[in-house]
Amino acid sequence: MNVSVTKIKNRPGKVKVVNKNDFFVDFAWGHADKANPDKQIRIGKKKTKIISVRRKAITWVAANENNGSMKVGYLRASSCPRSRSRCRRARVRATSPR
């Protein structure tokens, strides 16, 4: 199975996934210790996808159900984007009634 996963320079939190095979690939990523992946996508034949990652490191799995092939990898990001939930928490503050 020929799948490559690389960080995109100067774009924190973005990862490029390239499927160089002549068949579809199911791609999942997330934390290695979690039971469920963060997200799953299907990548077409000879296609490239840009994914968003909200972790400093991910474990990924690329699989093809038709022939049973699978590839597992680990990617450590240099930086991750600021979490939206943290941004919201910083802006929304409870105020006491006057």
C-alpha positions in Angstrom: 0.0 0.0 0.0 1.4 3.3 -1.0 0.1 6.1 1.2 2.1 9.1 2.4 1.3 11.5 5.3 3.2 14.7 5.7 2.9 18.0 7.6 2.3 21.1 5.5 4.9 23.7 6.1 3.7 27.1 7.6 0.2 25.7 8.1 -0.2 24.4 11.7 -2.8 21.7 12.2 -2.9 20.8 8.5 -1.7 17.4 7.2 -1.5 16.2 3.6 -2.5 12.6 2.8 -1.7 11.2 -0.6 -3.1 7.9 -1.9 -0.9 6.7 -4.7 -2.8 3.4 -5.2 -5.2 2.3 -7.9 -7.9 1.7 -5.3 -9.8 3.6 -2.6 -8.3 3.9 0.9 -10.2 4.3 4.2 -8.1 6.7 6.3 -8.5 7.2 10.1 -6.5 9.2 12.6 -6.5 10.1 16.2 -4.7 9.4 19.5 -3.1 6.0 19.9 -4.7 5.4 23.4 -8.2 6.2 22.4 -10.7 3.6 21.4 -12.3 5.6 18.5 -10.5 7.7 15.9 -10.9 11.5 15.8 -12.2 11.2 12.2 -12.4 8.8 9.2 -12.4 9.7 5.5 -12.2 7.8 2.2 -9.6 8.9 -0.3 -10.1 8.1 -3.9 -7.7 6.5 -6.4 -4.6 8.7 -7.0 -6.1 11.5 -4.9 -4.8 13.9 -2.2 -6.7 15.3 0.8 -5.8 18.0 3.3 -7.0 17.1 6.8 -7.2 19.2 10.0 -5.5 17.8 13.1 -6.0 19.2 16.6 -3.3 17.2 18.3 0.4 17.5 18.6 0.8 14.0 17.4 -1.4 11.5 15.6 -1.5 7.8 14.9 -3.1 7.0 11.5 -4.3 3.9 9.7 -4.9 3.5 6.0 -6.8 0.4 5.0 -8.4 -1.3 1.9 -11.2 -3.7 2.6 -11.1 -5.3 -0.8 -7.6 -6.8 -0.6 -7.1 -6.6 3.2 -4.0 -4.4 3.0 -3.3 -1.9 5.8 -0.6 0.6 6.7 -0.2 2.2 10.2 1.9 5.3 11.0 2.7 8.0 13.5 3.1 11.7 12.7 4.3 14.3 15.2 3.3 17.9 14.4 5.6 20.8 15.2 2.7 22.8 16.4 -1.1 22.6 16.5 -3.6 25.3 16.0 -5.3 27.0 18.9 -8.4 25.1 20.0 -11.7 26.8 19.2 -13.1 25.8 22.6 -10.3 27.7 24.3 -11.0 30.8 22.1 -14.6 30.7 23.0 -13.9 30.3 26.7 -11.6 33.3 26.6 -14.3 35.5 25.0 -17.4 34.4 26.9 -17.3 35.4 30.5 -20.2 35.3 33.0 -21.1 38.8 34.3 -23.0 39.5 37.4 -26.4 41.2 37.0 -26.4 44.9 37.8 
